[in-house]
Amino acid sequence: MMSDRRAEIRRAAATVFAERGFDKASIRDVVKAASMSLAGLYHHFRGKDEILFEIQHDAFTTLLDRHAEELAGLTRPEAKLCRVIEVHVAFFAADIPRMKVMSRESETLSGEYAEQIGELRRRYVRLVRGILEELKRDHQLGDLDPGIAGFVLFGMMNWLYTWYDTDRETADEVAKHIAHVFLRGVMG
């Protein structure tokens, strides 16, 4: 199936881009990692930029879809925020190379690709900021700015790939710690 092969290529490319960096990785590195010919890769993708775009597009759309499903029916902003953290951490803990690519190559794309990914990123940020604004309205955020607080939270979640060890802790444990530190502070 063509879409399955495209997904395999994206996974292989994410590993290559995570290890070497997008700029240093060659299309031949991706071909080798995907165990295919150069012609085969070009049958599916026009080049590295399109692959990077699809890695990012797939991640953002999958996360946004999962959040829509997981947040349905939740009314308390704290419960919503904890669920967002759980989904985000579980998603990326299951695919550390993709997380590295998402974090390191967030500004690599240009043109239409950058515009589309930028809009998806803004939708994701608006989702989190909206929940933080709910917390503020409920007087649970103190005098903190929801926008700044949102980026602090993303900072906590998005650098997970630098230290997360599946042999030491589960994604659920990490998500609970992030939620606790973010909502209550280390001394809370």
C-alpha positions in Angstrom: 0.0 0.0 0.0 1.4 3.4 -1.0 0.4 5.2 2.2 2.0 2.5 4.3 5.2 2.9 2.4 5.1 6.7 2.8 4.7 6.2 6.6 7.7 3.8 6.6 9.7 6.4 4.7 8.7 9.1 7.2 9.7 6.9 10.1 13.0 6.1 8.6 13.6 9.8 7.7 12.7 10.9 11.2 15.3 8.6 12.6 17.9 9.9 10.1 17.0 13.6 10.7 17.0 13.1 14.5 20.5 11.5 14.4 22.2 13.8 11.8 20.0 16.9 11.7 18.0 17.8 8.6 20.7 19.9 7.0 23.4 17.2 7.3 21.2 14.3 6.3 21.1 13.4 2.7 18.3 11.9 0.7 20.6 8.9 0.2 20.8 8.5 4.0 17.0 8.3 4.1 17.0 5.8 1.2 19.4 3.6 3.0 17.4 3.8 6.3 14.2 3.0 4.4 15.8 0.1 2.6 14.8 1.2 -0.8 16.1 2.7 -4.0 16.5 6.4 -4.8 13.9 6.0 -7.6 11.6 4.3 -5.1 11.8 7.2 -2.7 11.3 9.8 -5.5 8.2 7.8 -6.5 6.7 8.7 -3.1 8.3 12.1 -2.3 9.7 15.0 -4.2 12.5 15.5 -1.7 13.6 16.0 1.9 11.5 19.1 2.4 8.3 17.2 1.5 9.3 14.4 3.9 10.0 16.8 6.7 6.7 18.6 6.0 4.8 15.3 6.2 6.5 14.3 9.4 5.5 17.5 11.1 2.0 17.6 9.5 1.2 14.1 10.5 2.4 14.8 14.1 0.4 17.9 14.5 -2.8 16.6 12.9 -2.6 13.4 14.9 -2.1 15.3 18.1 -4.9 17.7 17.4 -7.3 14.8 16.5 -6.3 12.9 19.7 -6.8 16.0 21.8 -10.3 16.5 20.3 -11.2 13.0 21.2 -9.6 13.0 24.7 -11.0 16.4 25.7 -14.6 15.6 24.7 -16.7 15.5 27.8 -14.1 17.0 30.1 -15.3 20.2 31.8 -12.8 21.1 34.4 -9.8 23.0 33.0 -7.3 21.3 35.2 -8.5 17.9 34.0 -8.3 19.1 30.4 -4.7 20.4 30.9 -3.7 17.1 32.5 -5.1 15.2 29.6 -3.3 17.4 27.1 0.0 16.7 28.9 -0.7 12.9 29.0 -1.6 12.8 25.3 1.4 14.9 24.3 3.9 13.0 26.4 2.6 9.5 25.4 2.6 10.5 21.7 6.2 11.6 21.7 7.5 9.1 24.2 6.4 6.4 21.8 8.4 8.1 18.9 11.5 10.0 20.3 13.1 10.5 16.8 9.9 12.3 15.6 10.0 14.4 18.8 13.6 15.4 18.2 12.7 16.4 14.6 9.7 18.4 15.7 11.7 20.3 18.3 15.0 20.8 16.4 13.6 21.4 12.9 10.6 23.5 13.8 11.8 26.5 11.7 13.5 24.6 8.9 10.6 24.6 6.3 9.8 27.6 4.1 7.1 28.7 1.8 3.8 26.9 1.7 5.1 24.1 3.8 6.1 26.5 6.6 2.7 28.3 6.4 0.8 25.1 6.8 2.9 23.8 9.7 2.8 27.2 11.3 -1.0 27.2 11.2 -1.1 23.7 12.8 1.4 24.8 15.4 -0.8 27.9 16.2 -3.9 25.8 16.5 -2.1 23.6 19.0 -0.8 26.6 21.0 -4.4 28.1 20.9 -5.8 24.9 22.3 -3.4 24.9 25.3 -3.7 28.7 25.8 -7.5 28.4 25.8 -7.3 25.8 28.6 -4.9 28.1 30.5 -7.3 31.0 30.0 -10.0 28.9 31.5 -7.8 28.2 34.5 -7.2 32.0 34.8 -10.9 32.7 34.7 -11.4 30.1 37.5 -8.7 32.0 39.5 -6.3 29.0 39.4 -3.5 30.7 37.4 -2.9 33.6 39.7 -1.3 36.6 37.9 0.4 34.4 35.3 0.0 35.2 31.7 -1.7 32.2 29.9 0.5 32.8 26.8 3.8 32.7 28.6 2.6 29.8 30.9 1.7 27.8 27.7 5.1 28.2 26.3 6.7 27.2 29.6 4.5 24.1 29.5 5.6 23.3 25.9 9.2 23.8 27.0 8.7 21.2 29.8 7.1 18.7 27.4 9.1 19.2 24.2 12.6 18.6 25.7 11.6 15.3 26.9 13.7 13.6 24.2 16.9 14.8 25.9 16.5 12.8 29.1 13.5 10.4 28.8 14.5 6.8 29.4 11.9 4.1 28.9 13.8 1.8 31.1 13.5 4.2 34.1 10.0 5.6 33.9 6.8 5.3 31.9 5.2 8.1 29.8 2.4 8.2 32.4 4.8 8.8 35.2 6.5 11.6 33.3 3.2 13.2 32.4 2.1 13.1 36.0 5.3 14.8 37.1 5.1 17.5 34.4 1.4 18.2 35.3 2.3 18.4 39.0 5.3 20.7 38.6 3.4 22.9 36.1 0.2 23.1 38.2 1.6 23.0 41.7 5.3 23.8 41.5 8.0 21.6 42.9 7.2 22.7 46.4 3.4 22.5 46.0 
